């Protein structure tokens, strides 16, 4: 028996075997079950998405000897003849080869006659947009009022070329392109049934190359089977398609993140040895940068179906959002320039150099190894897969059942670091700012039962939440691994000189003048607050210039963090509320909800690690129970403005000008001197 290609062998025979197009199938199934049948249907969509297949199944439903239903029997004479393409009452017309008006008139001459065998005479006109204008005119009257025994099924890939008069006479169904996820899962099912070995990354390459067409995907799979001698491997498929290996693409994305022109040109030379299509290379880079930009905003949206989630998340953390947007925009426009370049490689190199020319040089070169992350993640997926116990190909094709392809089958990885689930309930008593430390007797200090004890009554702050901080400048910052000693013993005395401490959320959240550790403790104790004894081992670098980390000194630490853009905006809109068990807990202003995500928390934690060894932070979007650095800045600005305004209003010279010369003070122009 001669070989039958996969695209024909696996053509669906019933509606429930279709992959995708649920919006079309639901309408047709309901119409068949309820007997509400139109006389003309128009199916539109790109090639290989199921237009002709749906039309043939619909013809089978209409003429099944068991009756009109959404599930034909498939075994009666009419069903078998339609499946074999020899049913006398199913007239299939290729409009591309019969465009003349004479062909159309000859076709319509037999419309008036009753069907020979079936219940309906079905006219299936493929590529109907190829008909001439005279042919459309000849078809109009019959299409509008056909005999009761006639049904028209039209299919086209270009509905814009159809006259409006034709469109208004048909029920139009627009078929969607297949997603790569649907194609990959269907190809895996087919190859398992056909008992061919395959690698999952190879199926993703085929799914993307098919560009939404299931028929193209099956045809490419046939070609890949022949090319790989029965094995569908990633290297063989990439060589067959002429596409660049994903490892090379991630390596290029890695060197572009480092912004090293010499490494970029070296990687381009290595790519050129394989003779790639540089337009496809740009498409691959666009795909990577898009997913990296998405990872910065919604990390949970990055699924791991292609085994590149870890590499994408690392790239998203290493690059600033504006750099990714710049790279994406230049690459998108650069694809148009490739066609005009003297040589494709030359055009590709200029696109990359343009990205580097317009991107500000990063302050810290990120240490990335995307290829290793990609290889570790895909090592399991690249194993050749074979299902020998599956039914034979012919049996599966004849006894095919529903092949569900759901988007939710794509595996997802949860963030490895949990976000704080409950708001910290650290509370303090209302404090009044004092300018001098007040010493108290030691017996007036209440004993501490536990370092995590808290008060229950919290006075509300009157200051309004800080507004969003604009992220106009996003300089690259790479998370660095800090090596330090673990958290000190909680019994460490406060007066230790060699081991500075970070005290818990026990003092007032109002700002107090910067004082020494010895003077700050009596002030807190005199106000009746409870001081946690958790200590933090702090690096000596720049520590001598910083006060001990407390809720009211958090604003001084923020300015020393190596952050910019979104992470800095979130840090400045966060209030430190507790230090307990080696964990810093923050309340993040809910106004930052659109900016805050797990990757931003990790960036802030990495920046703090440069000052505090082995620090861990937890952040939650709740109304801050303390004053954030941004709220403090706004408060100080308002106070300075008020003082400046009072100074102007009390100035005798200004009062003389206002009273004698009719002057006026424009408040918007008042600027505090300090």
C-alpha positions in Angstrom: 0.0 0.0 0.0 1.3 3.4 -1.0 2.4 5.8 1.8 -0.2 8.5 2.8 1.1 11.8 4.1 0.3 12.7 7.7 -1.8 15.8 6.7 -4.2 13.5 4.8 -4.0 10.5 7.1 -4.8 12.6 10.1 -7.5 14.8 8.6 -10.4 14.9 11.1 -13.5 12.9 10.2 -15.8 14.3 12.8 -16.2 17.6 14.6 -14.9 16.2 17.9 -11.6 15.3 16.2 -11.0 19.0 15.3 -8.2 20.8 17.1 -9.2 24.4 18.0 -11.9 26.4 16.2 -14.3 25.9 19.0 -16.2 29.1 18.2 -17.0 27.7 14.7 -17.8 24.2 15.8 -20.2 25.3 18.6 -22.3 27.3 16.1 -22.4 24.5 13.6 -23.2 21.8 16.1 -26.0 23.8 17.7 -27.5 24.6 14.3 -27.4 20.9 13.2 -28.9 19.7 16.5 -31.7 22.3 16.4 -32.4 22.1 12.6 -31.6 25.8 12.0 -29.6 25.4 8.8 -28.6 28.2 6.6 -28.3 27.7 2.8 -24.8 29.3 2.4 -21.8 29.2 4.7 -18.5 31.0 4.2 -15.4 29.8 5.9 -12.4 32.2 6.0 -8.9 31.8 7.4 -5.3 31.2 6.5 -4.2 28.0 4.8 -4.3 24.7 6.7 -6.6 25.7 9.6 -9.5 23.5 8.7 -11.8 25.3 6.2 -12.3 22.5 3.7 -12.2 19.9 6.5 -15.1 21.5 8.3 -17.0 21.9 5.0 -16.6 18.2 4.3 -17.7 17.2 7.8 -20.7 19.5 7.5 -21.6 17.8 4.1 -21.3 14.4 5.8 -23.6 15.6 8.6 -26.2 16.8 6.1 -26.2 13.6 4.1 -25.7 10.9 6.6 -28.2 8.1 6.1 -28.8 8.0 9.9 -30.2 11.5 9.7 -29.0 15.1 10.1 -27.0 15.4 13.3 -23.7 16.9 14.5 -22.2 13.3 14.7 -22.5 11.4 11.4 -22.2 7.6 11.7 -19.2 7.4 9.4 -20.1 3.9 8.3 -23.0 4.3 5.9 -22.6 4.5 2.2 -22.9 8.4 2.0 -20.4 8.9 4.8 -17.9 6.5 3.2 -18.3 8.1 -0.3 -17.9 11.6 1.1 -14.7 10.5 2.9 -13.3 8.9 -0.2 -14.3 11.9 -2.4 -16.7 10.2 -4.7 -20.1 11.2 -3.4 -22.2 12.3 -6.4 -24.1 15.0 -4.5 -21.0 16.7 -3.1 -19.8 18.9 -5.9 -16.3 20.3 -5.1 -15.2 23.2 -7.2 -11.7 24.7 -7.4 -12.5 28.3 -8.1 -8.8 29.0 -8.9 -9.0 26.9 -12.0 -12.6 27.7 -13.0 -12.8 31.4 -12.9 -14.7 32.1 -16.1 -18.4 33.0 -16.1 -19.1 30.1 -18.4 -17.9 27.6 -15.8 -20.1 29.2 -13.2 -23.2 29.1 -15.4 -22.5 25.5 -16.3 -22.3 24.7 -12.6 -25.6 26.4 -11.8 -27.5 24.8 -14.6 -27.8 21.6 -12.5 -28.9 23.4 -9.2 -32.6 23.0 -10.0 -32.3 19.2 -10.1 -32.9 17.1 -7.0 -29.9 15.3 -5.4 -29.2 11.8 -6.7 -28.4 9.9 -3.5 -28.2 12.2 -0.6 -30.5 14.5 1.3 -28.9 17.7 0.0 -26.9 18.7 -3.0 -23.8 20.4 -1.5 -21.7 22.8 -3.6 -18.2 23.2 -2.0 -16.4 26.1 -3.7 -12.8 26.4 -2.6 -10.8 29.6 -3.0 -14.0 31.4 -4.0 -12.3 34.8 -4.1 -10.6 33.7 -7.4 -13.8 33.9 -9.3 -14.2 36.7 -11.7 -16.6 39.6 -11.2 -18.9 38.2 -13.9 -18.9 34.8 -12.1 -19.9 36.5 -8.9 -22.8 38.3 -10.6 -24.0 35.0 -12.1 -23.9 33.4 -8.7 -25.8 36.2 -6.8 -29.3 35.2 -7.6 -28.9 31.5 -6.9 -26.9 32.2 -3.8 -29.7 34.4 -2.4 -32.6 32.1 -3.1 -31.4 28.5 -3.8 -33.7 25.5 -3.9 -34.4 23.8 -0.5 -32.2 20.8 -1.4 -29.1 22.9 -2.1 -26.4 24.1 0.3 -23.4 26.3 -0.6 -20.2 25.9 1.3 -17.6 28.6 0.3 -14.0 28.7 1.5 -11.4 31.4 1.0 -8.1 32.7 2.4 -8.8 36.3 1.3 -12.4 37.4 2.2 -11.5 41.0 1.4 -11.7 40.2 -2.3 -15.2 39.0 -2.1 -18.0 41.4 -3.1 -20.1 42.7 -0.3 -23.2 41.3 -2.0 -21.7 37.8 -1.6 -20.8 38.3 2.0 -24.3 39.5 2.9 -25.8 36.3 1.6 -23.6 33.9 3.7 -23.1 33.0 7.3 -19.4 33.9 7.7 -17.1 32.0 10.0 -13.5 33.2 10.5 -11.1 30.4 11.5 -8.2 31.3 13.8 -4.6 30.4 13.4 -3.4 27.6 15.5 -1.2 28.5 18.5 2.2 26.8 18.8 1.0 25.1 22.0 -1.9 23.4 20.2 0.3 22.4 17.3 3.0 20.9 19.6 0.6 18.8 21.6 -1.2 17.6 18.4 2.2 16.7 16.8 3.2 14.8 19.9 0.0 12.8 19.8 0.5 12.0 16.1 4.1 10.9 16.5 3.3 8.8 19.5 0.6 7.0 17.5 3.0 6.7 14.5 5.7 5.3 16.8 8.3 7.9 15.8 10.9 9.1 18.3 11.1 12.9 18.8 12.4 15.7 21.0 10.0 18.2 22.4 12.2 21.3 21.4 12.0 20.0 17.8 8.2 20.1 17.9 8.4 23.7 19.2 10.6 24.6 16.2 8.0 22.9 13.9 5.1 24.6 15.6 6.6 28.0 15.2 7.7 27.4 11.6 4.1 26.4 10.7 2.9 29.9 11.5 -0.5 28.8 12.7 -1.2 26.2 10.0 -1.8 22.7 11.2 -1.4 21.3 7.7 1.9 23.0 7.3 3.0 21.6 10.7 2.1 18.0 9.6 3.9 18.5 6.3 7.0 19.8 8.0 6.8 16.8 10.4 6.8 14.5 7.4 9.8 16.3 6.0 11.6 16.1 9.4 10.9 12.4 9.7 12.5 11.8 6.3 15.4 14.1 7.1 16.1 12.5 10.4 15.6 8.9 9.2 12.6 8.4 11.5 13.8 10.6 14.4 12.5 14.1 14.9 15.5 15.7 16.7 16.1 19.4 17.5 19.4 19.6 15.6 18.0 17.9 12.6 14.9 20.1 12.5 16.9 23.3 12.9 19.2 22.2 10.1 16.2 21.3 7.9 14.4 24.6 8.6 17.6 26.7 8.4 16.8 28.2 11.8 19.3 29.2 14.5 19.8 27.0 17.5 18.1 28.4 20.6 21.3 28.2 22.5 22.9 30.6 20.1 20.0 33.0 20.3 20.2 33.0 24.1 24.0 33.5 23.9 23.4 36.5 21.7 20.8 37.9 24.1 23.4 37.4 26.9 26.2 39.3 25.2 23.7 42.1 24.2 22.7 42.4 27.9 26.4 42.9 28.8 26.7 45.6 26.0 30.1 44.4 25.0 30.6 45.3 21.3 33.6 43.0 20.9 31.7 39.9 22.3 28.7 40.8 20.1 30.7 40.9 16.9 32.5 37.6 17.9 29.1 36.0 18.4 27.8 37.3 15.1 30.9 35.7 13.4 30.2 32.4 15.1 26.5 32.6 13.9 27.6 33.4 10.3 29.5 30.1 10.1 26.2 28.3 10.1 24.8 30.4 7.2 21.6 31.5 9.1 18.7 33.6 7.9 19.5 36.8 9.8 15.8 37.8 9.6 14.9 34.7 11.5 17.7 35.4 14.0 16.1 38.8 14.7 12.7 37.1 15.0 14.2 34.8 17.6 15.8 37.7 19.6 12.5 39.5 19.4 10.7 36.5 20.9 13.3 36.3 23.8 13.2 40.0 24.6 9.4 40.1 24.6 9.3 37.2 27.1 12.0 39.0 29.2 10.0 42.2 29.3 6.9 40.2 30.2 8.9 38.6 33.0 9.7 41.9 34.5 6.1 42.9 34.8 4.3 39.5 35.3 6.8 36.8 36.2 4.1 34.2 36.7 3.0 34.6 33.1 6.2 33.0 31.9 5.4 29.4 31.3 8.1 26.7 31.0 6.7 24.7 28.1 9.9 25.5 26.1 12.2 24.9 29.0 13.6 28.5 29.0 11.8 30.0 32.0 14.9 30.2 34.2 16.9 31.8 31.4 14.2 34.3 30.6 13.8 35.3 34.3 17.5 35.8 34.6 17.6 38.0 31.5 14.7 40.0 32.8 16.4 40.6 36.1 19.7 41.6 34.5 18.4 44.2 32.1 16.4 47.4 32.7 12.9 47.7 31.2 13.9 50.6 29.0 16.8 48.7 27.6 14.6 45.8 26.6 12.1 48.1 25.0 14.9 49.8 23.1 16.3 46.5 21.9 12.8 45.3 20.9 11.9 48.5 19.0 15.2 48.7 17.1 15.1 45.0 16.2 11.5 45.4 15.0 12.5 48.3 12.7 15.7 46.6 11.7 13.9 43.7 10.1 12.7 46.2 7.4 16.3 47.5 6.9 17.7 44.0 6.2 16.1 43.8 2.8 17.9 47.1 1.8 21.3 46.2 3.2 24.0 45.2 0.7 24.5 42.0 2.7 22.2 40.4 5.3 25.0 40.0 7.8 26.0 43.6 7.4 22.5 44.8 8.0 22.2 42.5 11.1 25.5 43.8 12.5 24.3 47.4 12.1 21.0 46.7 13.9 23.0 45.3 16.9 25.5 48.2 16.8 22.5 50.6 16.7 21.1 49.0 19.9 24.5 49.4 21.7 24.9 53.0 20.5 21.5 54.2 21.9 21.7 52.2 25.1 23.4 53.8 28.1 26.4 51.9 29.3 25.4 49.8 32.4 27.0 50.8 35.7 27.6 47.1 36.5 28.1 44.5 33.8 25.7 41.6 34.6 27.1 38.2 35.1 24.9 36.0 33.0 25.0 32.4 31.8 21.8 32.0 29.9 23.0 29.0 27.9 23.7 26.9 31.0 20.3 27.8 32.4 18.7 26.8 29.2 20.6 23.5 28.9 19.7 22.5 32.4 16.1 23.2 31.9 15.8 21.5 28.5 18.0 18.5 29.3 15.0 16.4 30.2 12.8 17.7 27.4 15.4 16.8 24.8 15.2 13.2 25.6 13.9 11.2 22.7 10.3 10.2 23.3 8.7 7.1 22.0 5.4 5.4 23.0 5.6 1.8 21.6 2.4 0.7 23.4 0.2 3.1 21.4 -2.1 1.7 18.8 -0.8 1.5 15.3 -1.0 4.5 13.0 -3.8 3.1 10.8 -5.9 2.0 13.7 -5.5 5.3 15.5 -6.4 7.2 12.4 -9.5 5.1 11.8 -10.6 4.9 15.5 -9.6 8.5 16.3 -11.1 10.1 19.3 -11.3 13.6 20.5 -7.8 15.2 20.8 -8.2 17.9 23.4 -5.6 20.6 23.3 -5.9 23.0 26.2 -3.7 26.0 26.9 -3.7 25.2 30.6 -1.7 22.0 30.0 1.4 24.2 29.7 3.5 23.6 32.7 4.1 26.6 34.9 6.7 27.1 37.7 5.8 28.9 40.8 8.1 31.6 42.2 10.8 30.0 44.4 10.6 32.7 47.0 7.3 33.1 48.8 5.8 36.5 49.1 4.6 37.6 52.5 1.0 36.3 52.9 0.0 38.2 55.9 0.6 41.8 56.9 3.1 42.2 59.7 1.2 43.4 62.8 4.1 45.3 64.3 2.7 48.4 66.1 4.1 51.3 68.1 2.8 54.0 70.3 2.5 57.5 69.0 5.8 59.3 69.4 6.7 62.9 69.6 9.9 64.0 67.9 12.5 65.2 70.4 15.8 66.9 69.7 17.8 65.7 72.7 18.0 62.2 74.0 16.4 61.7 77.4 18.0 59.4 79.9 15.9 57.3 82.2 16.5 55.0 85.1 17.1 51.4 84.3 14.3 50.2 86.6 11.8 52.1 84.6 12.4 49.9 81.5 9.9 47.1 81.3 11.4 43.6 80.8 11.3 42.1 77.3 9.5 38.8 77.2 10.2 38.2 73.5 11.9 40.1 70.8 8.8 39.8 68.6 6.4 41.2 71.2 4.2 43.9 69.7 1.7 46.5 70.8 -2.0 46.3 69.8 -3.0 49.9 69.4 -1.7 51.8 66.4 -2.2 55.5 65.9 -2.9 56.4 62.3 -0.5 58.7 60.5 -2.1 61.7 59.0 0.3 61.9 56.0 -1.2 60.9 52.7 0.3 57.9 50.8 3.2 58.8 48.6 2.5 59.2 44.9 4.1 57.0 42.3 7.7 57.7 41.6 8.5 58.1 38.0 11.1 55.7 36.6 12.8 57.9 34.0 16.2 56.5 34.6 16.8 52.8 34.9 20.5 52.1 35.2 21.5 48.5 35.0 22.0 46.8 38.3 22.9 43.1 38.5 22.1 41.1 41.6 25.4 40.1 43.2 26.0 37.2 45.5 27.1 38.7 48.8 29.2 36.5 51.2 28.8 37.4 54.9 28.4 35.9 58.3 25.0 34.7 59.4 22.7 36.6 61.7 24.2 37.2 65.1 23.0 35.7 68.3 19.9 37.6 69.5 21.6 37.8 72.9 24.3 40.1 71.5 24.4 43.2 73.6 23.4 46.5 72.1 26.7 48.2 73.0 28.9 45.9 71.0 31.4 47.9 69.0 32.6 45.2 66.6 29.2 44.0 65.5 26.7 46.7 64.6 23.1 45.7 65.0 19.8 46.4 63.2 17.1 46.7 65.7 13.5 45.5 65.3 10.4 47.5 64.7 10.1 48.9 68.2 10.8 52.6 68.0 8.7 55.4 66.7 8.0 55.5 63.0 8.4 59.3 63.1 11.8 60.6 62.0 14.3 61.4 64.8 17.7 63.1 64.5 20.5 60.8 63.7 22.0 59.7 67.0 24.3 57.1 68.2 23.1 53.6 69.2 23.7 54.4 72.9 21.5 57.5 72.8 18.8 56.1 70.6 18.0 53.2 73.0 16.9 55.4 76.0 14.7 57.5 73.7 12.9 54.5 72.5 12.6 53.0 76.0 11.5 56.3 77.5 8.6 56.4 75.0 7.4 53.0 76.3 8.2 51.1 73.0 9.7 47.7 72.9 13.1 47.2 71.2 13.7 43.8 69.5 17.1 42.4 70.2 17.6 40.7 66.8 20.9 41.7 65.4 22.3 41.8 61.8 25.9 41.4 60.8 26.6 44.3 58.6 29.4 44.7 56.2 31.9 47.3 57.2 31.9 48.9 53.7 30.1 52.3 54.0 28.6 51.1 57.3 30.5 53.7 59.3 28.6 56.4 57.5 25.1 54.8 58.2 23.2 54.7 61.4 21.9 51.4 62.7 19.0 50.1 60.6 15.8 50.9 62.3 12.3 51.8 61.0 13.0 55.5 61.5 16.4 55.3 59.8 15.3 53.3 56.8 15.2 56.5 54.7 19.0 56.9 55.1 19.6 53.3 54.0 17.5 53.7 50.9 19.7 56.3 49.4 22.7 54.0 49.7 21.2 51.1 47.8 22.5 50.5 44.3 19.0 50.7 42.8 17.3 52.8 40.1 14.0 53.0 38.3 11.2 50.6 39.4 13.1 48.9 42.3 14.1 52.2 43.8 10.6 53.6 43.4 9.2 50.6 45.3 12.0 50.8 48.0 11.2 54.5 48.6 7.5 53.8 48.9 8.1 51.0 51.5 8.1 51.3 55.3 10.3 49.0 57.4 8.0 47.6 60.1 9.8 44.7 61.7 13.2 43.0 62.0 12.7 39.5 63.5 14.4 36.2 63.0 16.8 37.6 60.5 14.0 38.9 58.2 13.2 42.5 57.3 9.5 43.1 56.8 8.2 46.0 54.8 4.8 47.5 54.0 4.6 48.6 50.4 2.3 51.5 49.4 -0.6 49.9 47.5 -0.2 52.7 44.9 2.9 50.8 43.7 0.7 47.7 43.0 1.2 48.0 39.2 5.0 48.1 39.6 5.6 45.6 42.4 6.3 41.9 41.7 8.6 39.2 42.9 11.5 40.2 40.7 11.5 43.7 42.1 11.6 42.3 45.6 14.6 40.2 44.8 16.4 43.2 43.3 15.8 45.2 46.5 17.0 42.2 48.6 20.2 41.8 46.5 20.9 45.5 46.9 20.5 45.2 50.6 22.8 42.2 50.6 25.7 44.5 49.7 25.2 46.3 53.1 23.8 43.5 55.3 25.1 40.0 54.9 22.6 37.2 54.3 19.7 39.5 54.6 16.2 38.4 53.7 13.2 40.7 53.2 9.5 40.2 53.0 7.2 42.8 51.4 3.4 43.1 51.2 1.1 45.5 49.5 -0.7 47.1 52.5 -1.1 50.6 53.7 2.2 51.5 55.3 2.1 51.5 59.1 5.0 53.9 59.1 6.4 56.8 57.2 8.0 55.7 53.9 11.1 57.5 52.6 9.0 59.1 49.9 6.4 60.3 52.3 9.2 61.7 54.4 10.6 63.5 51.4 7.2 65.0 50.6 6.6 66.0 54.2 10.0 67.7 54.5 9.4 69.5 51.2 6.0 70.7 52.4 7.5 71.9 55.7 10.3 73.7 53.8 7.8 75.3 51.5 5.6 76.5 54.4 8.7 78.0 56.1 9.7 79.7 53.0 6.2 81.1 52.5 6.1 82.3 56.1 9.5 84.0 55.7 8.3 85.8 52.6 5.0 86.9 54.1 6.8 88.3 57.2 9.5 90.1 55.3 9.0 93.9 55.7 10.3 94.7 52.3 7.9 92.3 50.7 5.0 93.6 52.7 5.9 97.2 51.6 5.8 96.1 48.0 2.5 94.4 48.4 0.8 97.3 50.2 2.3 100.3 48.4 2.8 99.0 44.9 0.0 96.5 44.6 2.2 93.5 44.1 1.3 89.8 44.6 3.2 86.7 45.6 2.9 83.8 43.2 3.1 80.8 45.4 4.1 78.5 42.6 7.4 80.3 42.3 8.4 80.0 45.9 11.4 77.8 46.3 12.9 76.8 49.7 16.6 77.9 50.0 17.7 74.6 51.7 
